[in-house]
Amino acid sequence: MISVATGIARILKMEGIEWVSTFPVCRVNNSLGEENIPMIMMRDDRYAVALADGYSRVTAGKEIGVCTVQGGVNAAGIQVAYAGLAQAYEDNSPVLCITDGVPIGSSENSQFDVTSSLKSVTKWYGYIDSPDRTNEFMRRAFTMLRNGPPGPVVIAVPDASALFDEDLDPYSAVRCWKYGPDPADVTEAIDLVMGSSDPILYVGEGAVYAGAEDALKEFAELSDMPVITTLKAKGVFPENHPLSAGVRGKHTAYFLEKSDLILSVGSSLSPGRFSHAIPNPSSKKIIICGLNELHINKIYPTTHAVLGDAEITLRALTNELRSKTSGHGISNQDQVDKIEQQKNEDKIIYQDAMNSSDMPINPYRVYSDLMEALDSQNSFVTHESGNTRDQLSTVYETVIPRGFLGWGNVSSLGFSLPAAMAARIAFPERRSVAVTGEAGLGYMLGNLEVPVREKIGITVLHISNGGFSGYGPGFWGEGHDPYTHKVLNYETVDMSKAIEQLGLHSERVSDPKDIIPALERAFSANEQGQPSYIEVICSQYPIYGGWVAGTHGE
């Protein structure tokens, strides 16, 4: 007989889980330690979720991030963790969160309905109501994590010390199952593509989780279709490729607007704060390719759908197109020339800013120097919620999957730090950079000690502009409150000196010529296991490529 907590710990080992992020106290934690599963202790429950979430994202679900948070009668930890779970849920991240369940009969001690709250931000919520069901519930959890549309799973453990016989229902590791599309649907999709004059590929994160980057490149080159990606899928198609139409900017909008057919792969096509609407959808044919039938006719009328794994679907589409074009595909040099022309016209807007020698430093100069200092084939960059997301996603050229992590359907400030940590853990050979502003830094301050303690060599690059510039007057439009965006600025507080006391390699940069040397010193410290913080004194320069506006179905 073993305890539920021990059973869970042993199952995690069987599933290949190498570490767990946590914030005390969860009653499963002692068993994790006894079973020699390392724990990374964050400074709050939300960051425990965020680190596990980031790990699942950067590995595209190939590795599952696992966290434990406090639950119990008052559910104090899970209330803090809720924001992290909401972000994982809205961004479709397959993270496993284990928490103390509220015992039956104890819920009257709190007005907070734990079960209902967690069900609203999870793909599946499992409450181990009997110790004998431990293996069953863990099997279901990993099945949900590895199959179908990704999303977070919560396992609630009301009695971690209860005993059960693990041999009565032996556990075996859960595999991933994939399915391909109906051949008739594939045929119809290609017929529609070949019958259109201006088709485009619109690729979402589903292609990343499917590992479809090679299949996507093959199909794009065979069809000669411009490729637009969502923010979260940035990098799944190399942005230096002649067919890349980017994520945002005037060139992206141009191809989206002029298209007469949109072949969506792994995207919900849901317009929001950080995605494009479909302009004039009634004049376009829309083909949905993905796992989730809920995306069909979700916002726009769907002309056709091809349900299945993104990689399998793209392979099938490629084979069908080859068969209909004698293996030669569709050749359209004019298309390539037009993409290049539109890209060059868009670059002009930012070129002066990226080459600027102004002081305070233009943030685009920082991004330009960052791209020069990093090996694009062997690095990871993520943004913070706000200006850094908007600016970086516009100009940062990404050539490998998860070379850039875009996020933001639910924008929990400070997420760039755990995301960069997770990337360095997953890919220790890669340099890992979190680009943040004032607001994001404020959220992450308490957790900056963690990469020092854990010797995780990341760099936090702070666009320090003296306030919450993205929330200042005029940024959100007329009527925004102009009185609340200012904070202690770089003339009042030297954050580089404060953060240095935590043990990070820390520098302040005020001259643009010093950006690259400072980054190189930061990266050198990273290679020794020391995290770095670079504060760059910047101007408030909130311009970036916009998202195409539109309304639902019009």
N, C-alpha and C positions, 0 to 999 in steps of 0.2 A: 504494500500500500504506500502511496505517495500523496503529498499534498497537491492541491490544484495549482498552487504557485510553482512547485517543482515541475509538475507536468507541463505547464506552459513554458517554463525555461528550457526544458529538454526538447520540446517541440520547436522552439525557436532555433535551437542548435541544429536540429534535423533539417530545418528549412534554410540553413546556411546564413542565418543572421549573425553577423560578426560583432555587433555592438548595439547598444540601446541608449537613446538619449532620455534624460529624466530630469525631474525636479522633485525632490522629496516632498511628501512621503507617499509611496505606493506600496501596498503590502506584498506585491510580487517581487519587489527589488531585492530583498535578501536572498531569495532563491536564485535570482539571476547571478548574484555574486557567488553563491555557493556552487553554481554550475559553471563558473569561470567565464561568464559573459561580461565583457567590459561595459561600463556605463559612463557616458559623458554627461556630467551634471551641468545643466544650464542654470541660469539665474532666475528663471521663472518658467511657469508651465507652458506659456505660449511659445517661448523659444525652444522648449523641449519638443513640442510638436513641429515647429518650423525647421529644426535641424533634420528631423526624420523626413519631413515633407521635402526639403531640399534634396536630400539623398535620393529619394524615389524619383524626383524630377530629373536630376542631372544624369541618372543612369537609365532614364526612360522606362522605369519600372522593371528593368532587368534585375535590380536589387531593390528589396523592399525596406524602406526606412521604418523603424519601430521606435515608439516612445512609450514611457509610462508616466502617468500624472496622478495626482491625488484626487480621489473621489470621496467616498464615505458619506456619512450622514449629512454634512453640510456642503459637500461638493465644492469646497473652496478652490481646489486646483482645477477642476474641470470647468469652472466658470471662467477662469483666466485662460485656459486652453481653448475655450470655445472659439475665440477669434482666429486662432491658428487652424482649427478644424474647418471653420467656415471658409477660410482662404483655400485650403486644400480641396474642399468640396467644390467650390465655384471654379477652381482651376483644374479640376479632374486629376488630382494627384493620389496615387494608390499608397497611402501611408496607413500603418497599423498603430492605433492608439489603445493601450491597455490601461484600465483605470479600476479603482475600487468601486464596485457597484453598491448602490444604496440597498441595504438589507430590507427584506419585506417587513412592513410594520414600522419602519423608521422614517418614512417619507413625510410624516406629519411634522417633523422637526424643522422642515424647511419649506418655504413657498416656491422654491426653485424646482421645477419639474425636470429632473435630470434626463429621464428617458425620452420625453418628448423633445427636449432641446437637442439632444444628441442625434436623434433620428432625423431631425431637420437638416443636419449638416454632414450626413454620412451616407455612403452607398448602402451600408448594412450595419446594423447595431445588434450585437449578440450579448445576451445576458445569461451567464452560466448559472441557471437556476438549480442545477443539481451537479455535484462534483463528478458523477459518472458520465456527464455529457461534455466534459472538458475537451476530449479529443475530437468529438463531433463538431463542437463550436469552432475549434481552431482549424479544422479541415474546411469548414464553411468560410471562415475568415480568409484563408489563403486562396481558396477558390474564387472568392469575390475580388481579391486583390490582383489576381493573375489573369482573369478572364473578363471579356466584355469591356464596355466603357470603363475606364479607370476611375477610382474614387476612394476616399478614405473609409476605413472600417474601424469601429470601436468594439472592443471586448470588455465588458463589465464583469468584474469578479467580486461578488458579494461576500464570499467566504474563502479567502485564499488558503486558509489552513485546513479546510475540509479534505478528507482522505478519499481516494478512489483507487481501484485496481487498474493500472495502466495496461495490463495484459488482456483484460476482457475485451477491449476495443483497440487493438494495436494501431498506432499512428504511422502513416507513411507520408512522405513529402508529396505535396500537391503540385501537379504539373500545370502548364498552360495549354489550352486548346484553342485552335484557330479554325475559322471556316472561310471558305471562298465564296465568290458570287455565283449567281445563276448565269450560265453561259448565254442564255437568251437576253438577259439584262445587259451583259457586256456587249453583245452584238448591237443592240439598239443604241447603246451609249456611243459607240464608235460611229455608227451611221449618222447620229446627230452631230457629232464632232466634224465629220467629213462634209456634212451638208451646211456647215456654218462658214461665215467669212472671217470672223474675228473671235475665235475661241480663246479663252484664257484658262490657266490652271490656278485655282485658289486653294492653297494647301494649309491645313491646320495641324494641330499638335497630335492628332490621331496618327498621322504619318510618322511622327517621331517615335511614338510608343510602339508602332508596328515595325520599326527598324527599316523603313521603306525608302531611305535616301537613295540607294543605288537604283532601285526600281523606278523611283520618281525621275531621276536623271535620265535613265534610258528612255522612258516614255516621253519626257519633255523634248529630248533631242530628236526622237522619231517623229513627233507631231509638230515640232517647231512652234509650240505654244508659249507665250509669255507666262512666267511663273511668279505669282504673288503669294507671299506667305503671311500668316497671322503673326502677331507679336510673339505668341508662345511657341510658334514653329520656326522662328527666325533661325536660319542656319541649316535647316533640313535640306535646302537647296542652296548650293554655294552662290553667294551674292556677287562674286566676280565672274560668274558664268554669263555668256552673252544673252541668254534667255531670261536672266533674273530681272524681274521688275520690282523687286524690293518688298518692303513692308509698308512704308508710308512715304509721302512726298508727292510732288506734282506728277512725277513720272508714273508712280503707282496709280494715282487717281486717273491719269490719262487712259491707261489700258483698261482699268476697271470700267470706266464710263463708256468707252468706245466699243466694248465687247458686245457680241450678240449671243454668246454662249459662255456660261461659267461652269466649268467642271470642278466641282468642289471635292477635295480628297481630305478626309479626316478633320473637317471643319463643320461647325454647326451653322455657319453663316448667320450668326446672331449679332446684329449691330449693337454696339455699346460704347462706353467711354473710350475703350481701347481697341476698337476694331472698326472696319469699314462697313457701312451700309451698302446695299446694292442699289445704285442709281438706276432709275427707270426699269425696275424689274419686269414690268409687263411687256417690255420690248426685248427681253432676253430669255433664252432657254436656260434653265438651271438644272444641272445634274448633281445629285447628292451621292457621294461614295463614302461609306463609313459603316461603323458597327451599330450606331444608335438610330433606331427607327423613329425616335422622338424628334430627330432633326429634319425628317421629311415633312414638308409643309409647315414647318415650325413658324417661320416668319414670312417667307415668300412662297408663292405657288411653285411647287416642284414639278418640273417637266418629266423627269425620270429619276430613278434611284437604282443604285447598285449596292446592295448590302453585303458586307464582308470585310475581312481584314484588309487594311490599306495596301500592304505589300502584295498580298495575293491578288487583290483587285488590279493593281497597277501592272503586274505581270500579265494578267489575263487581257487587260486593255492593250498592252504592247503586242501580244501575240495576235490579237484580233486585227489591230491596225497593220501589222506586217502582212498578214494574210490578204488584206484588202488593197495593199499598195505594192504587191510583189516584193515585199521585203525592204523597200526603199523609204517608206514613210512619206511624210509631207515636207517638201523643201520650200522654204520661204525666206530667202535672204533679205528681202525687203523688211521682214519682221525684225530680224536681228539688227539691221541698220536703224530701224525706227526706235528700238529699245535703247541703243547706244546714244542716239540723238537726244531722246528724252532724258536719259540719265545725265548727259553732259549739261543740258539746259538746267536741270535741277541742281547740279553740283555748284554752278555759278553762284547760287544763292548763299551757299555756306563757305565757299572757297576763301573769301577774304577773312571771315571769322576764324577759320581753321589755321590760317597763316598769320593771324594778328600778333603784333608785338606790344599791344596795349597793356597798360597796368592801371587798375586791377586787370587780371588776365581774363580774356574772353574764354568761357568754358569750352567752346568748340576747339580752341587751341589745345586745351588739355586732352580732349578726345582724340585729336589728330596725333598728338605726341604719344598718347597711350597706344594707339594702333601701330605707331612706328617702333615703340619699345617692346611690344609683344610679338611673339611668333604666332601668327593667326592659325597655324596648324596644330598648335600645342598650348593653348591657353583657354581660360574661361573668364568671362566678364558678365557681370549682372549689374542692374541698375537699382535705384531706390524708387519708391513711389514718388511721383512728382516730376520736376524738371529733368532730372537725370534720365528717367525712363523715356520721356518724350524726345529729348535731344539725342540720346544715344541710339535709340531705335531708328532714328532718321538717318544717321550718318555712319554708325559703326558697321563696317563691312565684316560679315561673318561667313566663314567658308566651310565650317564643319558643324555637324549636329551638336547642339549643346555647347558650342563655342561661345554662345551668348544665351543667357536665360532671360526670356521675357515673361512677365507676369503682371497681374493686376486686376482680374475681375473683382476680387475683394482685395483692396490694397492695404495690407497690414504693414505700416511703416516699420522699418528696421529689418525687413526680411532679407535684404541683400547680404547681411552679415552671416546668418546661418546658411544661406544658399552658397556663398563662397567657401565657407568651412566644409560643407558637404561635398562640394566639387573637389576640393583638395584631398579629402579623405577618399573619394571615389577614384580620382585620377591624380595620384601623388606626383606624377611626372609633369603635370600641367601647372603653369602659373595661374593663380586665381585672384581676381580683383573684384571687389565690391565698390561701386561708385555711388556715393551718397551725398545728400545735402544736409542742411541744418536739421530739418525735421526728422529725417531718418537717423541721423547721428544721435539725436536726443533719445530716441527709442532704444538704440543699441548700446548706449553707454554702459549700463550695468552688466552687459554680457561680453564686453570687450576683454574682460579678464579670462574668459574661457579658452580662446585659442592660445593665450600665453600658457595657461596651465596644461593644456593638452598638446602644446608644441605643434600647432597647425599653422603652417606658413602661408598666410594669406596677406593681401594688401587691401586696406581700406583707403580709398581715394576720395577725399572730402572736397567737394566744390563749395568752398566757404565764401559766401557772398553777403554776409552780414544780416541775414534774416530769412524768413520764409518767403523768398521772392516770388515763388509760384502762387502765393496766396495774396499778393499785394494788389493794389488798385489797378484795374484795367485787365488783369490777367484772366479772370473768369467772366469778364464782361461788365457792362454798366450795372451799378447798384451793389457791387461787392463791397463789403465792409473794409475800409482802408486803414483801420485802427489796430488790427490785431496781428499783423504779419511780422512785426519787428521783434527780434530777440537780442540777447547779449551778442554783440557782433565781434568780429576778429580784432577790433581795436580795443575792446574791453577785456576779452578773455583769449589767451593764447591756448587753444585746445591742444596743440601739439605738445606743449609742456605738461598739461594736465594728463593727457593720455600716456605720455612717456612714463609717468609714475606707475602705471599698471604693468609695465614691462614690455611694451611694444617698441620696436624701432620707430622713431617719430621724427618728422621734419615738417617745417613750414616753408612753403615756396611762394614768393611774391613776384619773381621775375620769370617770364616765359622761357628764357634760355636755360633755366635750372630745372625744368620739369623732367626731362628725360634722365639727366644724371641722378635726380632724386628717386625716380622710379627704379633705376638700375640698382641703386643702393638698397632700396626696399626689397627688390627681388632677391638680391644677394642675401639679405637677412632671412628672407623666407626659406631659402635653401638650407639654412641652419636650423630650421624649425621655429624661428622667431617671427611672429606676425608683425606687420608694419602699418603705420598710419601716416598718410601724407595729406597735409592741409594745404590746399592751393587757394590763395587769395584771389577771388574772381569777382567779376562784375555781374550784375543782375541782367541776364540776357535770355529771357524766356521765349525764344522763337524756335520753331520746329515744324516739320511737315505735319499737316493736319490729317484727320480721318475723313473719309468721304461721308458726307451727311446724307440722310434720307429718312424716309418713314417706312413703317411696316407695310409692305405689299403694294406701295404706290409707285 
